[in-house]
């Protein structure tokens, strides 16, 4: 949820907002017995909506949130979702899994033999390097912001959970057809706000979005933003989130 700190104040002037830490991240549950599967993450969000009495919502999705939202759109297409999704605004994520470019660290963490040892070695310096690597060189987060991100990430021994948490990557590839069909077949309004300099899910993703969804696609792409357009260009992203549909 901390990822949205620079955008939420502008949004809250006009909308009620709800941001969460996914299981495995931030202050949410971690460790043995916690299910990090795509379905489990989707059920977590649905449960939160029910808890707060939310019957309809506009979703803003980024990174892992894009995978969960694709699954929710698929359920809506199946007639298996009791919350009305009014619109979806997508920020960087690998909506087309075959175009995903994992970092070396992600691949190493997914290695069943060496991943746990690498996770145990992750400290604040390594974490900061990783975050810096997916921000545009001209739009790096401040030392204070990085420190707060690390504090959230490391809570409840978060780094040790990464090998299990990142299992969403191969799971996403296995259900790629369902997830892609969800964004290409839905009639729910969609907007795409993209950092094209993202080494993981950048220009190749936005180009495929434009290609597959056609001339009328609502797509804003920033050549000077990377994986976190909402922290790199918060004022611009807030303006796009508030732009009328």
C-alpha positions as CSV (number, residue, x, y, z in Angstrom):
1,X,0.0,0.0,0.0
2,X,2.9,2.3,0.6
3,X,3.6,2.4,-3.1
4,X,0.5,4.6,-3.5
5,X,1.4,7.2,-0.8
6,X,2.3,9.9,-3.3
7,X,-0.9,9.5,-5.3
8,X,-3.7,8.7,-2.8
9,X,-4.0,12.2,-1.3
10,X,-5.1,13.7,-4.7
11,X,-7.5,10.8,-5.3
12,X,-9.0,11.0,-1.8
13,X,-10.3,14.5,-2.6
14,X,-12.7,12.9,-5.0
15,X,-13.1,9.2,-4.1
16,X,-13.1,6.8,-1.2
17,X,-9.9,4.8,-1.5
18,X,-8.9,1.3,-0.3
19,X,-5.3,0.1,-0.5
20,X,-4.0,-3.1,0.9
21,X,-0.8,-5.1,1.5
22,X,-1.1,-8.4,-0.3
23,X,-0.4,-11.5,1.9
24,X,3.4,-11.9,1.9
25,X,4.0,-8.2,1.6
26,X,4.1,-5.3,4.1
27,X,2.1,-5.7,7.3
28,X,0.0,-8.6,6.0
29,X,0.3,-12.3,7.0
30,X,3.4,-14.2,5.9
31,X,5.0,-17.5,6.6
32,X,3.9,-21.1,6.7
33,X,0.2,-21.7,6.0
34,X,-0.2,-18.4,4.0
35,X,-1.3,-19.1,0.5
36,X,0.2,-16.8,-2.1
37,X,-1.5,-18.3,-5.2
38,X,-3.3,-16.0,-7.6
39,X,-6.6,-17.4,-6.5
40,X,-5.8,-16.8,-2.9
41,X,-4.8,-13.2,-3.5
42,X,-8.0,-12.7,-5.5
43,X,-10.0,-14.2,-2.6
44,X,-8.2,-11.8,-0.2
45,X,-9.3,-8.8,-2.1
46,X,-12.9,-10.1,-2.5
47,X,-13.0,-10.7,1.3
48,X,-11.8,-7.2,1.9
49,X,-14.5,-5.7,-0.3
50,X,-17.1,-7.8,1.5
51,X,-15.7,-6.7,4.9
52,X,-16.0,-3.0,3.9
53,X,-19.4,-3.4,2.2
54,X,-18.1,-2.5,-1.3
55,X,-20.5,-3.6,-4.0
56,X,-18.9,-1.7,-6.9
57,X,-15.4,-0.2,-7.4
58,X,-12.9,1.2,-9.8
59,X,-9.7,-0.8,-9.7
60,X,-6.2,0.7,-10.1
61,X,-3.8,-2.2,-10.5
62,X,0.0,-2.4,-10.6
63,X,2.6,-5.3,-10.6
64,X,1.1,-8.2,-8.7
65,X,-2.2,-6.4,-8.6
66,X,-2.5,-6.6,-12.3
67,X,-2.4,-10.4,-12.2
68,X,-5.1,-10.5,-9.5
69,X,-7.2,-8.0,-11.5
70,X,-6.9,-10.1,-14.6
71,X,-8.2,-13.1,-12.7
72,X,-11.1,-10.9,-11.3
73,X,-12.0,-9.8,-14.8
74,X,-12.0,-13.5,-15.9
75,X,-14.3,-14.3,-13.0
76,X,-16.6,-11.4,-14.1
77,X,-16.7,-12.8,-17.6
78,X,-17.6,-16.2,-16.1
79,X,-20.4,-14.6,-14.1
80,X,-18.6,-15.5,-10.9
81,X,-18.0,-12.2,-9.2
82,X,-20.5,-10.4,-7.0
83,X,-18.7,-7.0,-6.9
84,X,-19.3,-4.8,-9.9
85,X,-16.0,-3.5,-11.5
86,X,-16.8,-0.1,-12.9
87,X,-13.4,0.4,-14.6
88,X,-9.8,-0.7,-14.4
89,X,-6.7,1.5,-14.7
90,X,-3.6,-0.6,-15.3
91,X,-0.1,0.4,-14.4
92,X,3.0,-1.6,-15.3
93,X,2.6,-5.3,-15.0
94,X,3.1,-8.2,-17.4
95,X,-0.4,-8.4,-18.8
96,X,1.0,-10.4,-21.7
97,X,3.1,-13.0,-19.8
98,X,5.1,-14.1,-22.8
99,X,6.6,-10.6,-22.9
100,X,7.7,-10.6,-19.3
101,X,11.4,-9.9,-18.7
102,X,12.3,-11.1,-15.2
103,X,15.3,-9.6,-13.4
104,X,18.3,-11.8,-12.6
105,X,17.3,-11.5,-8.9
106,X,13.8,-12.8,-9.6
107,X,15.1,-15.8,-11.5
108,X,17.6,-16.5,-8.8
109,X,14.9,-16.4,-6.1
110,X,12.8,-18.8,-8.0
111,X,15.6,-21.3,-8.1
112,X,14.4,-24.1,-5.8
113,X,18.0,-24.9,-4.7
114,X,19.5,-21.5,-4.2
115,X,16.5,-19.2,-3.9
116,X,16.1,-19.6,-0.1
117,X,19.8,-18.8,0.5
118,X,19.6,-15.7,-1.6
119,X,16.5,-14.6,0.1
120,X,18.2,-15.0,3.5
121,X,21.0,-12.7,2.2
122,X,18.8,-9.9,1.1
123,X,19.5,-6.8,3.2
124,X,18.6,-3.1,2.8
125,X,21.4,-2.3,0.4
126,X,20.5,-5.2,-1.9
127,X,16.8,-4.2,-1.7
128,X,17.6,-0.6,-2.5
129,X,19.6,-1.6,-5.6
130,X,16.7,-3.7,-6.8
131,X,14.2,-0.9,-6.4
132,X,16.5,1.6,-8.1
133,X,17.0,-0.8,-11.0
134,X,13.3,-0.6,-11.9
135,X,13.1,3.2,-11.6
136,X,14.1,5.6,-14.4
137,X,17.7,6.9,-13.8
138,X,16.3,10.5,-13.8
139,X,13.4,9.7,-11.4
140,X,15.1,7.7,-8.5
141,X,13.3,7.5,-5.2
142,X,14.9,9.5,-2.3
143,X,16.8,7.7,0.5
144,X,14.0,8.4,2.9
145,X,11.4,6.8,0.6
146,X,13.7,3.8,0.0
147,X,14.1,3.4,3.8
148,X,10.3,3.4,4.3
149,X,9.9,0.9,1.5
150,X,12.5,-1.4,3.1
151,X,10.8,-1.1,6.4
152,X,7.5,-2.2,4.9
153,X,9.1,-5.0,2.8
154,X,11.2,-6.4,5.6
155,X,8.3,-6.5,8.2
156,X,7.7,-10.1,9.5
157,X,10.8,-11.4,7.7
158,X,9.4,-10.5,4.3
159,X,12.6,-11.2,2.3
160,X,12.5,-14.9,3.3
161,X,9.0,-15.2,1.8
162,X,10.1,-14.1,-1.7
163,X,10.8,-17.6,-3.2
164,X,7.3,-18.7,-2.3
165,X,5.6,-15.4,-3.1
166,X,7.2,-15.2,-6.5
167,X,5.6,-18.5,-7.5
168,X,3.0,-16.3,-9.1
169,X,5.4,-15.9,-12.0
170,X,5.3,-19.4,-13.3
171,X,1.6,-19.7,-12.2
172,X,0.8,-16.6,-14.4
173,X,2.5,-18.3,-17.3
174,X,0.4,-21.4,-16.8
175,X,-2.9,-19.5,-16.9
176,X,-1.8,-17.0,-19.5
177,X,-4.6,-17.7,-21.9
178,X,-7.3,-17.0,-19.3
179,X,-5.6,-13.8,-18.1
180,X,-5.0,-12.4,-21.5
181,X,-8.6,-13.2,-22.6
182,X,-9.9,-11.3,-19.6
183,X,-8.4,-8.0,-20.8
184,X,-9.2,-8.6,-24.5
185,X,-12.8,-9.8,-24.0
186,X,-14.1,-7.7,-21.2
187,X,-16.5,-4.8,-21.8
188,X,-15.4,-3.0,-18.6
189,X,-13.7,0.3,-19.4
190,X,-9.9,0.1,-19.3
191,X,-7.2,2.7,-19.1
192,X,-3.4,2.0,-19.3
193,X,-0.9,4.3,-17.7
194,X,2.5,3.0,-18.5
195,X,6.2,3.5,-17.9
196,X,7.9,2.5,-21.1
197,X,11.4,2.5,-19.7
198,X,10.5,-0.5,-17.4
199,X,13.0,-3.3,-18.0
200,X,10.5,-5.9,-16.7
201,X,7.2,-4.9,-18.3
202,X,7.8,-1.7,-20.4
203,X,7.6,-0.8,-24.0
204,X,7.0,-4.3,-25.3
205,X,3.9,-4.5,-23.1
206,X,2.4,-1.2,-24.0
207,X,3.0,-1.9,-27.7
208,X,1.2,-5.2,-27.4
209,X,-1.7,-3.5,-25.6
210,X,-2.0,-1.0,-28.4
211,X,-1.8,-3.7,-31.0
212,X,-4.3,-6.1,-29.5
213,X,-6.9,-3.5,-28.2
214,X,-6.9,-1.3,-31.2
215,X,-7.0,2.3,-32.1
216,X,-9.5,3.3,-29.4
217,X,-7.4,2.0,-26.5
218,X,-7.0,4.5,-23.7
219,X,-3.2,4.3,-23.3
220,X,-0.8,6.9,-21.9
221,X,2.9,5.9,-22.0
222,X,5.7,7.8,-20.5
223,X,9.2,7.2,-22.1
224,X,10.9,8.6,-19.0
225,X,9.2,6.5,-16.4
226,X,9.9,2.9,-15.5
227,X,8.1,0.2,-13.4
228,X,6.6,2.7,-10.9
229,X,5.0,5.5,-12.9
230,X,2.9,6.4,-9.8
231,X,6.0,7.1,-7.7
232,X,8.1,8.5,-10.6
233,X,5.4,10.8,-12.0
234,X,2.8,11.0,-9.3
235,X,1.1,14.2,-10.4
236,X,0.7,13.0,-13.9
237,X,-0.6,9.6,-12.8
238,X,-3.0,11.2,-10.3
239,X,-4.4,13.3,-13.2
240,X,-4.9,10.2,-15.3
241,X,-6.6,8.4,-12.5
242,X,-9.0,11.4,-12.1
243,X,-9.6,12.0,-15.8
244,X,-13.3,11.4,-16.7
245,X,-14.2,8.1,-18.3
